């Protein structure tokens, strides 16, 4: 069985501050992990993915995430938040065959000027 | 990059009518498409997996006679909400799996906002 837990349904940061969105996973097989971003009334856009290669994964828009097996975590970070980063972020896990994706409950990021 | 087109982007219908939502993969073949439902302020809930040329696989608790899925070609899957009721109002998102795509195995449509009055 696979699942992800996102701690914090809402995160608020000031523009220019560090962004940290937390994701912990549970998987009985080596996981593939993803972060997606969703803007209002839109679908999901892939930010980055981990597929058993480098544990530090760099994505679009300056985001990166580090896979830590010992902590079963895949937290998303960005050194300096922009106003345009305000959106909802979803962590997801799938098996290596991409047969099914399981999404976390989402974290809404608010960026204050 | 790969694009998934979902249509319509929003629809309002009366209770008791049926609504069809289309999901098309525009520049790749998708043998598998997924249908998700998203309630306000919640995550995506997988409803069903749509396989080209065969019957869809529904998740537990999803009524297959209520949510009819047809995947007749490698680029098109449709979800029909039959005899819609206000509780069916939700945001429906499709995604398509591109096994040839190097960047992401899942590409998402922009969703359909269904409101049943």
Interface residues (C-beta under 8 A of the other chain):
Chain A: X9 X34 X36 X41 X42 X43 X44 X45 X46 X49 X90 X94 X98 X100 X101 X102 X103 X104 X105 X106
Chain B: X4 X6 X9 X34 X41 X42 X43 X44 X46 X49 X91 X93 X95 X97 X99 X103 X104 X105 X106 X108 X109 X110 X111 X113
